[in-house]
């Protein structure tokens, strides 16, 4: 019983996390997924074919939208949401 309650709690946590992500653009979601992988702005820029300045802007907006104090918190949200 306890295991089922824990699994259900995780599912509802994931749903709440995904609801937070609905406010992000597709590109911001891609940047967030990269944060979840622990990539630097430079690596994100190369992967998404953007300038580092553009990535920095996206990271700032993601942090603001999600209410995160830093990119590590945002990366954890990406992981919790199951972003690729």
N, C-alpha and C positions, 0 to 999 in steps of 0.2 A: 504494500500500500504506500509506504513512504517513498519508494522509488517512483511510483506513478505520480505522486504529488510533486516530486522534484522535477520530473520530466515535464509535467504540465506547467510548472512555474517557469521553466526554461523556455517553453514554447510561448508563453505570454510575454516574457521578457523580450524574446526575439520579435514578437509582433509590435511591442512598444518601440523597440529600436528601429524597426523598419518604418514605423509611422514617422519617426524623426527624419528619416532619410527622404521622405516624400517632398520635403521642402527644398531639396537639392536639385540642381540641374544635372543632366546626364554627365557632363564633364566634371562637375564637382564630385559626383558619385565615383567616377573613374579615379579622380585624385584621391578620394577617401580610401578606395580599395588599395591604392599604392601605399598610402600611409599605413594601412593594415599590414602590408608586407614589410614595413620598416624602411621604405625607400627615402632617400634624401630628395630635396627639391631638384637637384641636378639630375638624378636618376629618373625622377618622375618626368622631368622636362624631356629627356631623351626618349623615354618610352612612349610618351604621348605626343611627341613632336611639337612641343611648345617651348617658349622661352622660359627661363628660370623666373623672370619677373611675373609672367602670367601665372605660373604655378604658385608663386608666393601669394598672389592675389586670391587664387582659388583656395589655397590652404587657409588663408585668413577668413574668407567667407564661410568655409566649412566649419572652422572652429567657432565662429560667431553663431552660425545657424544651429549647431549642435550644443552650444553652451559649454564648450570644452576650454579648459585653461591651456592645454598644450596638445601637440600632435600625438603624443603617446595616448592620451585619453581618446582622441579621435580614432586612432588605430585600433584600440580595444573595442570601440563601438563598431567599427568595420568588421572586426572578427566576430563580434556577437551577432551582427546582422547576417553573417554568412556570405559577405561579399567575396567574390573570387579574387 
